[in-house]
Amino acid sequence: MRSKFLNITLLIAMVSIILLSSISCGNTFDFEGSKSQMEELGYYIIEMSPQIDNVASYYVADKEHVETVHVIQFTSSKTAKEFFEMPKDPIDYPNISIEGNVVYFGTLGGIADLLS
């Protein structure tokens, strides 16, 4: 009986570790790859000079002035989260989301293309 309990406990622990590692590994945003992907989808990429502290890279993807998405890569996940959590005007920052150290916002179609 004790051996069965130990086996079940070990099995649950191993499954938990595998699930947690797959969640953390699969949740990284490929900043450079996203630019290439957006260009392939017909977006014009505009490299922006970072005007915010702790910003590593920033670009705007625009498709015929209809679909737009801003993608900001911060130097750390902490600074990205701080920026994301600041109160913002929803008109200036529509549909804002965060993945790791990257914050992105824009039209729903632009974000859908970014995440496709």
PyMOL commands that set and color helices and strands:
alter all, ss='L'
color gray80, all
select helices_A, chain A and resi 2-25+31-40+77-85+108-115
alter helices_A, ss='H'
color red, helices_A
select strands_A, chain A and resi 44-47+55-63+67-74+97-99+102-106
alter strands_A, ss='S'
color yellow, strands_A
deselect
rebuild
show_as cartoon
